[in-house]
Amino acid sequence: MSYPDMPGYLADLEEVRRIVQLYIEGSNGDVEKLKEAFHPTAYMHGQIEHLGFKSYYPFSNFIEMVA
């Protein structure tokens, strides 16, 4: 596969990796990294099908739980 803007593609890929790493480290207790990884008005969605559990809440709730 060939990309006309390979440097831009690689920069985007590196930014995605950086954000995912912030989420991982933030979820382990570093709230400031979570705040950097997500927009302040982001929402979190989840589902545990076999329990019938569905969630939709502000990401700030997750940050509060981690803190």
N, C-alpha and C positions, 0 to 999 in steps of 0.2 A: 504494500500500500504506500502510496506517495502523497505527501502533504505539501501544498504550495508554500505554506508558512510553517516549516518545521520548527524554527526557533520559538515562534509563538505557541505552537502546540506543546512543545516541551516545557515552556514556562507555565502554561495552564496546568499541565500534568503535575508539575512540581508544586503548584499552589494547592491543588486538590490534596496531594499527599500531606502538605503542611497542615491543612485544615483538619484532615482526618487524624493526624497525630495530636493536634491540639485537643480534639474531642476525646481521644483515648487518655491522654495525660490528665485532662480536666475531669474526666469521669472518675479518675482515681484520687480525686480530692483537690485538684488545683483549679479553684473556681475562676481565677483570673484567665486561665487558658480557655475555659468554657465560654466566658464572656467574649473573648477575642474570636472564638470560632463561630459564634452564632449571632445573628442580628437580634437586637433587643426585643423585637416583636415576633420572633420565630415561634412556631407552634410545633409540638411533638405529637406524632401519631403512633399508635401502637395497637396490636391485637394479639391476644392469646386465644386462638380459635377454639381449642378444646375446652377452655374454661368460659367461653362466651364473653370474654373481657375485651372491651375496646376502650381506647383512650384518645383524647384530643384535648390537650391543655397547653398553656403557654410554656415555652422552654424555661422561662424564669422559675417555674415550679421545680423543674429538675435541678436547676442551679441551687435552689434553696435546699433541696434534699441532699445534694452533695455537700453543701456547706455544713 
